[in-house]
């Protein structure tokens, strides 16, 4: 019999003690009042598996009544402790079970408190894997996770790194969630202060206003009806945060339409300096001007980082797969011609900004996803209402936070005569005869080798078009 077989047998026999033993000597009371539950266990198993319980049974934490140790754990629910107790006895946890998935954060906290560090690491890695696989768990639980990480700073290092990454790459996952309004003051302040928060300053400001209104149940959501006292209430709520908003980094239009009408919320000196700055930009100000937030995004993009542009450059030069050593340096520079959320999503907006600019790359971020689809046009857009012939165009898809070869699709043109659809007045602008039509929001398999999106249709969250120039 091999060593592995012997250890498997040992684990099986000890696991049987979880629900088949009759010689328990510990009663653990978890939860409070009507939700209190009592679990039976063996002190020798608990001590062997956890330093927390080893300390508990060697001190006054556990009281003895007759043949049983009585141990009280009111801060842990019955659902959580049942999962943990099974893990202690069996070394297993069903991560895909509903009762486990719905309680990952509570499990993390309880496992850490009970010194079950292997379980803590296992749970952290699983949550990270969920995020990489575009699971909705982060969208639904991101704010709760952020608050937990903030309150246990330095404890869950892997998840702290994940939260930092989300804030620097895609903060809308947290700030755009329905749970954002539940952030307490300290947690929100830690977000507002971040230099690497990758979000337009005006969007940060708008969300701060919404958060402040949500914190005051007496305030009407329609600010046009407010009295001076209502503005005073909101101003007091936001006073700690105002100094961290980088108003001087906003565009004049953003300031004029979104900040100026709410000037009552600002300190008088700041309001006066802002009015002066946007009329006389080079004037001397009394207010300290905070620098722009740092971003990993380049070439003016709010979607792509350097790695993404380097991958596109590699493909432009004929590369067929992602090779890390090739992606270190980009050999092209990219000039942002159009951003949908800023310049508009219409055909006329596209023609005005992108026609007669030479080679371009189009990148489209899909709604409610970090999936990107796009295409490279080596000729340019000219509104000829014709198809352009080329063998160098391609279309593609990948996930922003998961550049693994298994998740990347590169599709080169098969039928050169229909490589580029250079529409004029219709919505057929794009690649092939439907392989990727930007404004029809369609993805079919016609003139390119591989289909880049599961569905034939898609919804756009934002899109950008770049002029491609050789360095």
N, C-alpha and C positions, 0 to 999 in steps of 0.2 A: 504494500500500500504506500503511495507516494506521500511526501510531506504535505502537498497541496490538498490531497484527499483527507488527510488527518485533520488539517485545520478547518476544512469545510465541515467535517463531522462535528468538530468542537463547536463551531459557530452555530450549527443547527441545533445541537443539544442545549446550548445556552439560550438560544432563541426560544426554545420550548418553554423556558421559565417565564416568558412574557405573559402567556395566557393559560398555562397548564399547571402551574405550581400551586401547592397548598401550604407552603411554609413561609409565607411572607412575614416580615417583621417590621415593616414600615408602612405607615398611613400618611399620605401626603394630601393635605387639604389645599386645593387651588381655587381661585376665584373668591368672590365675596357674596355674602347673604344668600339670596335666592338662587344665584348662579354658582354657588360653591359645589365642587365635586370632590370626591375622595378616591384616591388611587392607592392601590397596594403595590409594594415593591420589596426588593431585598436590599438591605443596606450594603452587603458585600458587593453586589453588582453596581450600585450607585457609586460607591467609593472607588471601585476599580476603574470606572469610566469617566469620573469627573473629580477634579481637585476641589470644585465647589462643594460637592457632597462629602468629600473626604474631610474638609474643614468643618462642615456642618455637624457631622457625627462625632467629631472630636472636641466639640465646644458645647455651649449651652443653647445653640440654635434649635436642636431637636430635643424635645422633651419626651421622656419615656413614661408610658401609661401601661402598666402590666407588661405583657410580652411585646408591645409595639412601641416603636419610636413614632412620635407625632410631629410631623413637619408641616409648617404652614407657608403657603406661597400665594398670598392674595393678589399679587400683581400679575399673575399669569392665568389665562383662561383655561377652561377644561379642554377646548379644542386644541390649543397650542401644546399643553402638557401631554396630551394623549399622543401627539405626533412625536414629541421629544422622547417620551418614555419608550415608545416602540423603537426609536432610533438607538437609545441607550442599550436596549436588550438585543436588538437584531442587527444593528449597523446599517440599516436600510431606511430610505425615505422615498416615498412615491411623489416625485416632484411634479408630475402631471396631474395628480389628484386635485380635485376642485378645492377641498378643504385646505390643502397645502398651498396651492397657487394663490388662493384668496388671502393667505396669511403669511406671505413671505417675510414681510417687514417685522411683524410681531415675532415670527420664528427667529429671525436674525437677532433681535434684541434679547429674547429669552435664551437662545443658544450661547450668546456671548456672556450673559450673566452667569450661566451655569458652566462656563469654561469648556464648552464643547467646540473647540477651535476648528477641528476638522469639518464639523457641520457648518460653521460660520463661513469657512473658505468655500465649501461646496455650494452653499446658497448664493454667495456673492458671484461665483463664476456662472451659476445658472442664470441669474438675473442679467449678467453681461451678455451671455449667449442669447437670451431672449431679445435683447436690444439689437444685437447683430443680425438676428433673423427677422427683424422688422415686426416682431410680435407687438400687439397692442398693449401689453402689460405696462410698458413705460409711459405710454400716453395716458393710461388710466390711473397709474399709481406714482407718476414721476414726482409730483409735488410732495406727496406723503413721504416718498423715499428721500427727497432733498431735505425735508425738515428733520427726518431721522438722522441723516448723515451730519447735518448741521449741529444737532444736539449731542451727537456722539463723535465729535470731531477727532480724527486720528484712529478711531476704532475699526471702522470698515474701510480700509485704505483703498481697496479695489473699486468699491462703489463710489467713494469720494472722487477717485480719478475719473470714473464714468460720468458723474455729475458735472465735473469741471469740463470734461470733453463736450458734453451736451451744451453747456453754457457758452463754450467758445465756438461751437459748430452749428448747433440747431436749437437755440434756446426756446423756440416756439413750442417744442415738445412739452416744456414745463410752463412757460409763461402764457402760452395759448390754451392751456387746459382749463377745464371747468373748475378744477380744484385750486387754481391760482389765488382766488379770493380768500382762501383759508390760511394763507401764509401769515405768520405772526410778524411783528415789527422787526425783530432782530434778523429773522431769516430773509425777509424781503430786503432789508438794508444790506445784507451780505451779497445779494444779487446786484442791487443798484450800484454798489461800490466797485464792481468788477471792471478792471481795465480791458479784459478780453471778452466781455459780453458781446456776442456777435448779433447785434440787433440795432436797427436804426434808432437814433436817439428819440425821434418823434414817436416811434412805436413804444419805446420804454415810457415816455411821458404819458401817452394815452392809456397804457395799462396801469400806470400808477394812479391816474385819476379814477379809473374804474375800481381799482382796489380800495381807494379811499372812500368812495361812495358806498361800496359793499360793506365797509367796516362801520358805517353809520346808518342804521336801519331807518332813521327818521328822514334821511335825505331822499328826495325825489330824483329819479334817474334823468329827468328832463331839467337840465341846468338853467334853461332859459326862464324858468318860473321861480328861480331861487331868490330869497331875500338876502340882505347883507349878513344876517345871522347864520344862514345856511353856508354861505361862503366862508364865514369865520370858522364854523365847525370843521369844514373840510381843510381849511388852511392849517388849523391846529393839528389835524391828523397827519398832514403831509409835511409839516415843518422840518422833521428830521431828515427827510429824503430830498427835499428841494435842492440843497447845496450840492448833491451828487449827480444831478441831471446836467448834462453837457449842452445847455441851451445854445451856446455860441457855435456849436458844431452843426446846427440845423440849417436847412436852406431858408432863404428869406420867405419863400412861400409857406413852408412848414411853420415858421415862427408866426407869420402874419395871420394865418387861418386857424392854427391849432393852439398857440400859446398866448398870443396877445389878447384874445377875448377873455382869457382866464387870468389876466394880470392881477386880479384881487387876491390870488392865491400866493403871489410872490412877495418876498421882502421888497420894500419900496425902492431901495438902492439898486437891487437886481433888476427890477422892472424898468427903472430909468436907464440903466446901462444897456439893457437889451434894446430898448427903443432907439437909443443913440447909436449903438453898434450897427443896427440894420439900416440906418440912414447914412451914417458916416463910418464906414468899416474900419478906417485907420485911426479912429479916435482913441484917446487915453481913457481907460476905464478904471473905476474904483474896485470893481468886482474881479476876483481871481478867475481867469479863464482856464478851464480844465482842458487838457489835450484830447484829441480824438481817441476813442477806444481802440485798442490794438486788435487786429484781426489777422487770422491765418489766410484770409482770402486775398487774392491778388488780381491785377488787371481790372480793378473796379467791379469784379464779380461779387455778388452776394450769395452765390451758389457753389462755385468751384474754388478749391484750394490749388496750390502749386502742383501737388501730386496729380490732380485730375488733368490739369493742362499738360503736364509732361506725358501723361498717357496718350492724350490726343495727339501731341507732337510725334510720339513714337509711331502711332498709327498712320499719320500723314506721310511719314517716311517709309511706310511699307511694312511696319511691324505687325505681327499676327497675334501676339499674346502679351500679357503683362509680364515684364521682366524687371524686378526691383532695381538692378544695377543700371538699367537703361533709363529708368524714370527719375534719376537723381537730378538731371539737368535738362531743362527745356531748350530746344533749339529754335523755337519760334517765339515771337511776342504777339500778344492778343490785344486788340483795341476794341473796347466795348462800344458797340454801335447802338444797341437798343436793350432796354430792360422793361419787360412787360408791365410790371407793377408801377413803374415810374413813367414810361412813355406811352403805354397803351397796348392793347392786345389785338388791335384791328389790322386788316390788310393794308390800309392806307398808312398807318403808323409804320408798318414794316417797309413799305415802298419808300417813304420819306427818309427813313434812317439808314436803310441797308442796300438800296439799289446802287449799282455802279461803284462798288467798293472793293471789287476783286474777291479773292477767296475768303470764305466765311465759314464759321462753325456755329451751328444752332444747338443750344442746350435747353431742354425742357424739363423742369421739375414737376413731377406728377402730384396731383392733389392728394393729401392725406398719406403721403409716402415719402421716403427719401430716395425713391427710384428716379433715375435720370434716363431720358431717351434723347436722341439727337442725331445730327448728321453733319458731314463735311462736304461743302460745295467748293471745289477747286477753281471754278470758273467765275462765279459771282452771280448776283441777281440783277436782271436788266429789264424785267417786265416785257418780254418779247412775245408772250403767249405761245412759246414753243418749248420743246424738250431739248436739253443740251446733251451732247454726246461726250462722255469721258469715261476712262477706266480707273480714275483715281478717287472717285467719290466713295463714301461709305456712310452707313448709319450704325447706331450702337445703342446699348443700354447697359447700365450698371447701377449699383447702390452706392450712395455717397460714402457711407461708413463701412463698406464691406467690399474692398477691392481685391477679392479673391478670384482666381481664374474661373472657378466654377459658377460665379455669379455674373461674369462679364460676357456680354454678347457683342461681337464685332461682325458686321454684315457688309461685305463689299459688293459692289455692283456686278450683276451678272449680264444684264442686257444693256450695253453701253448706250444705245440709241435713246433710251428713256431714263438715263441716270438722274437728270435734274429736271423737275417740272417748274419752268420759269413763267409762272402765271402773271397776267396783267390785272384784269378786273375780277377774275373768279377767285375762289378760295383754294385752288389746287396747288398753291405754292408748296414746294417741298421736294421729296425724293421719290423717283419712280412714279408709277401710275397708282399711287396709293400706299406704297411701302412706308412712307412717313409724310403725311400731308399735315402741315402745321395748323392751318386754320380750320380744316375739316375735322381735325383731331382724330385722324384715322391711321391705323397701322395694319397693313395687309402684307401678304407675301406675293409679290408680282415680279419685280425686276431686280431684286437683290437676293443673295443666297440664303439668308436666314431671317426669320421673323424676329423682331426685337422686343415685342410686347405680347403677353398672353392674349389680351383682348384686342379686338379690331378697333376699339375706340378708347379714348383716354380723356381725362380732365386735367387742365393745367393749373398748377398752383402759381408758378411764375416761369418766365423764359427769358433767355438772353441770347443775343447774336453778337459775335465777335468777328472783326476783320483779322485775318491771319497774315502775319508778315514774318519773313525770314529774319532772324537775328543777324 
